[in-house]
């Protein structure tokens, strides 16, 4: 089959600046929305799953295995477990056992105005001991020092610090110069910043567990996280069954976050559907522009057939032209998406997840652009080809 040269299609995309702007703009919007939706969905799934650590086991309140925020266990449970179970991982004599209290609380900068009405900016505040860094290797103290109990001090994750406009330079050696935040309207000085890219910890605040117990007026903690080395989860399940007075249950940490990821699946679907609806609107605008442009070129398409080019060659050339037009908007959209979205933090519930424009997101965006160029060009092209050649040529003379 004799085909039209590629430069013919490339030259035609500039014949109508308005059509080029509408079609390329629609393609750019579609690609940007698809990339952002895909990045959000993958960040949520990756962030939740990456929050778990292989080999870790969580002791939760019996009946609250699906939500660590609703869980309550006795504060003595981690100590009783440490003395009863052999095979817990140790380092320098320190056991990898982290008692923790997880509470969503209002959190804002001290110099920000108080929220109006019931509007409150919540963040997950985690009461911990220094052993938390042992069982959560995803988190590391990037700058500053650990908070001291009884002094109203806290750490913040990197994403939360960015929202609070706190940087490394704000963490001073002089305690009087440390930035101050309000946790449940109580002032706390920020003594350091935690780096935990890609996981929920990056959007949390950590403070001494004793201080958080006092702040929330609680006597029970939420969870005990244990890293095993020689022991097995069945040992902890047996311990939990024998100590019915503690009312606790043992669950693998990876399994817990896998179940949590399934819980968020409807939200991921909602994100995708919302992006799809808006993308379809942009796609329809692009399709209308292509339809109007190709309909006005019926005489040109008829003349190409008179010159000996088959219908298949004409369709192929117009599809090329459509794809090139969409690509003119899709490629800049990918660059803008990478610049604006890659590494950006997106708040979800009380957590913050970092977006990543990876190869899958780029491929999804390019695929959406290719589909728009293909689907948008075929219907008007086929409709033009249905018109007989003499009729199409006469329309050019009228």
HUTA-V627082 format. One record per pair of residues at least 4 apart in sequence whose ideal C-beta (glycine too) atoms are under 7 Angstrom apart, sorted by sequence separation. I is the first residue (numbers start at 1). J is the second residue. If there is no record, write none. Layout:
BEGIN
[[I;J] [I;J]]
END
This chain:
BEGIN
[[4;8] [6;10] [7;11] [8;12] [16;20] [17;21] [18;22] [19;23] [20;24] [21;25] [22;26] [23;27] [24;28] [25;29] [26;30] [27;31] [28;32] [29;33] [30;34] [31;35] [32;36] [33;37] [34;38] [35;39] [36;40] [37;41] [38;42] [39;43] [40;44] [41;45] [42;46] [43;47] [44;48] [45;49] [46;50] [47;51] [52;56] [60;64] [67;71] [73;77] [76;80] [77;81] [78;82] [79;83] [80;84] [81;85] [90;94] [108;112] [115;119] [128;132] [131;135] [132;136] [156;160] [157;161] [158;162] [159;163] [160;164] [166;170] [182;186] [200;204] [207;211] [209;213] [210;214] [211;215] [212;216] [228;232] [231;235] [233;237] [234;238] [235;239] [236;240] [237;241] [238;242] [239;243] [251;255] [252;256] [253;257] [254;258] [255;259] [256;260] [257;261] [258;262] [259;263] [260;264] [264;268] [265;269] [266;270] [267;271] [268;272] [269;273] [270;274] [271;275] [272;276] [273;277] [274;278] [275;279] [276;280] [277;281] [278;282] [279;283] [280;284] [281;285] [282;286] [283;287] [284;288] [285;289] [286;290] [287;291] [288;292] [289;293] [290;294] [291;295] [292;296] [293;297] [297;301] [298;302] [299;303] [300;304] [301;305] [302;306] [303;307] [305;309] [309;313] [311;315] [312;316] [313;317] [314;318] [315;319] [316;320] [317;321] [318;322] [319;323] [320;324] [321;325] [322;326] [323;327] [324;328] [326;330] [327;331] [329;333] [330;334] [331;335] [332;336] [333;337] [334;338] [335;339] [336;340] [337;341] [338;342] [340;344] [357;361] [359;363] [360;364] [361;365] [362;366] [363;367] [364;368] [365;369] [366;370] [367;371] [368;372] [369;373] [370;374] [371;375] [372;376] [373;377] [374;378] [377;381] [378;382] [379;383] [380;384] [381;385] [382;386] [387;391] [388;392] [389;393] [390;394] [391;395] [394;398] [60;65] [90;95] [115;120] [141;146] [148;153] [156;161] [161;166] [172;177] [182;187] [183;188] [196;201] [197;202] [207;212] [213;218] [251;256] [304;309] [309;314] [347;352] [348;353] [357;362] [387;392] [14;20] [64;70] [82;88] [90;96] [115;121] [133;139] [147;153] [172;178] [196;202] [305;311] [346;352] [13;20] [64;71] [88;95] [89;96] [147;154] [171;178] [180;187] [181;188] [194;201] [345;352] [346;353] [60;68] [88;96] [147;155] [156;164] [180;188] [240;248] [88;97] [170;179] [180;189] [181;190] [240;249] [305;314] [345;354] [346;355] [61;71] [156;166] [240;250] [304;314] [60;71] [61;72] [178;189] [179;190] [343;354] [344;355] [61;73] [178;190] [194;206] [209;221] [343;355] [60;73] [82;95] [108;121] [166;179] [178;191] [237;250] [301;314] [342;355] [59;73] [106;120] [107;121] [175;189] [236;250] [341;355] [342;356] [82;97] [106;121] [342;357] [106;122] [107;123] [130;146] [142;158] [341;357] [105;122] [164;181] [233;250] [59;77] [104;122] [105;123] [107;125] [78;97] [188;207] [233;252] [338;357] [104;124] [105;125] [337;357] [78;99] [171;192] [59;81] [102;124] [103;125] [171;193] [183;205] [75;99] [102;126] [166;190] [294;318] [143;168] [168;193] [100;126] [101;127] [100;127] [144;171] [154;181] [100;128] [143;171] [225;253] [334;362] [154;183] [186;215] [98;128] [99;129] [98;129] [184;215] [334;365] [100;132] [161;193] [290;322] [69;102] [98;131] [68;102] [97;131] [98;132] [152;186] [154;188] [156;190] [69;104] [96;131] [152;187] [153;188] [158;193] [330;365] [98;134] [152;188] [153;189] [154;190] [155;191] [158;194] [330;366] [94;131] [98;135] [123;160] [152;189] [155;192] [156;193] [157;194] [158;195] [96;134] [153;191] [155;193] [156;194] [96;135] [155;194] [157;196] [330;369] [94;134] [327;369] [91;134] [159;202] [160;203] [326;369] [147;191] [157;201] [158;202] [159;203] [160;204] [157;202] [160;205] [145;191] [146;192] [157;203] [326;372] [144;191] [145;192] [157;204] [323;370] [326;373] [144;192] [325;373] [143;192] [144;193] [156;205] [143;193] [155;205] [323;373] [141;192] [142;193] [154;205] [155;206] [322;373] [323;374] [142;194] [154;206] [141;194] [142;195] [154;207] [153;207] [322;376] [109;164] [139;194] [140;195] [319;374] [322;377] [139;196] [125;183] [138;196] [319;377] [149;208] [152;211] [318;377] [319;378] [147;207] [138;199] [147;208] [149;210] [150;211] [139;201] [149;211] [138;201] [318;381] [136;201] [315;381] [110;180] [110;181] [314;385] [109;181] [110;182] [108;181] [107;181] [108;182] [311;385] [107;182] [107;183] [110;187] [105;183] [106;184] [126;204] [128;206] [56;135] [105;184] [106;185] [123;203] [124;204] [125;205] [126;206] [127;207] [129;209] [123;204] [127;208] [128;209] [53;135] [123;205] [125;207] [127;209] [53;136] [301;384] [306;389] [53;137] [301;385] [305;389] [127;212] [295;380] [127;213] [286;372] [290;376] [294;380] [298;384] [125;212] [290;377] [294;381] [302;389] [50;138] [279;368] [283;372] [287;376] [291;380] [295;384] [298;387] [135;225] [286;376] [290;380] [294;384] [302;392] [303;393] [301;392] [302;393] [135;227] [134;227] [299;392] [298;392] [299;393] [299;395] [298;395] [299;396] [107;205] [101;209] [100;209] [103;212] [99;209] [101;212] [101;213] [103;216] [101;218] [101;221] [102;222] [100;221] [101;222] [102;223] [99;221] [100;222] [100;223] [99;224] [100;225] [98;224] [97;224] [98;225] [97;226] [96;226] [96;227] [88;226] [89;227] [89;228] [88;228] [89;229] [87;228] [88;229] [87;229] [203;345] [81;224] [87;230] [88;231] [75;219] [87;231] [203;347] [75;220] [81;226] [86;231] [74;220] [75;221] [78;224] [85;231] [73;220] [77;224] [50;198] [51;199] [72;220] [73;221] [87;235] [203;351] [50;199] [51;200] [203;352] [51;201] [72;222] [73;223] [85;235] [202;352] [47;198] [71;222] [73;224] [85;236] [200;351] [46;198] [47;199] [71;223] [202;354] [47;200] [69;222] [68;222] [85;239] [68;223] [84;239] [198;354] [197;354] [81;239] [60;223] [59;223] [58;223] [59;224] [58;225] [59;226] [56;225] [57;226] [77;246] [56;226] [56;227] [57;228] [77;248] [55;227] [74;246] [55;228] [73;246] [73;248] [57;233] [57;236] [162;345] [65;249] [62;247] [61;247] [62;248] [65;251] [159;345] [61;248] [62;249] [60;248] [59;248] [60;249] [59;250] [60;251] [160;352] [57;250] [58;251] [66;259] [159;352] [57;252] [58;253] [159;354] [57;253] [56;253] [58;256] [53;253] [54;254] [52;253] [52;254] [52;256] [52;257] [51;257] [49;257] [48;257] [49;258] [48;260] [49;261] [48;261] [45;261] [48;264] [44;264] [45;268] [44;268] [124;350] [41;268] [123;350] [124;351] [122;350] [41;271] [40;271] [41;272] [37;271] [37;272] [37;275] [36;275] [34;275] [33;275] [33;278] [34;279] [33;279] [104;350] [30;279] [30;282] [29;282] [30;283] [26;282] [26;283] [26;285] [27;286] [26;286] [22;285] [23;286] [22;286] [23;289] [22;289] [23;290] [19;289] [19;293] [16;293] [27;326] [31;330] [35;334] [24;325] [28;329] [32;333] [36;337] [23;325] [24;326] [27;329] [28;330] [31;333] [35;337] [39;341] [23;326] [27;330] [31;334] [43;346] [24;328] [25;329] [28;332] [32;336] [44;348] [4;309] [20;325] [24;329] [28;333] [32;337] [36;341] [2;308] [40;346] [47;353] [2;309] [9;317] [13;321] [20;328] [1;310] [4;313] [8;317] [12;321] [44;353] [3;313] [43;353] [1;312] [2;313] [9;320] [13;324] [43;354] [1;313] [9;321] [13;325] [43;355] [3;316] [4;317] [43;356] [6;320] [10;324] [9;324] [13;328] [40;355] [39;355] [39;356] [39;357] [42;360] [35;357] [38;360] [39;361] [38;361] [35;361] [38;364] [35;364] [34;364] [35;365] [34;365] [31;365] [34;368] [31;368] [30;368] [31;369] [30;369] [27;369] [30;372] [27;372]]
END
